[in-house]
């Protein structure tokens, strides 16, 4: 049996975050992006911890939105950094 690849560099990547999130992230100054990402990751951890205790669907939705935002911020930071 062959090795199954999860990620393929040849596949076209579609951004997994909304245009609304993308537009909001574009407005964050570059100097603030890392700090914003760290704070969002911390909040995401708290949300997941609350979900584990409560099994609340709302907490899981919040975690999903938080993950979307974290991804958008890190994507933007990467794009700005690699364009230099």
C-alpha angles and dihedrals in degrees: 000000000000128000112269115223117215095191125040123192090209096061118097109246119225116199110252094211132080127259088243091059090044093053092048093049091049088064094057112101113245092241090059099046097086093048091047091051092050092050092047091050090051091050090047089055091051091049092051091047090053090048091053090055099041105025085218115169088211091059090050090051089050089051091051092051090047092051089050091053094046090051092049093050095048091045090053092046090051092049093049093045096048093047092063 
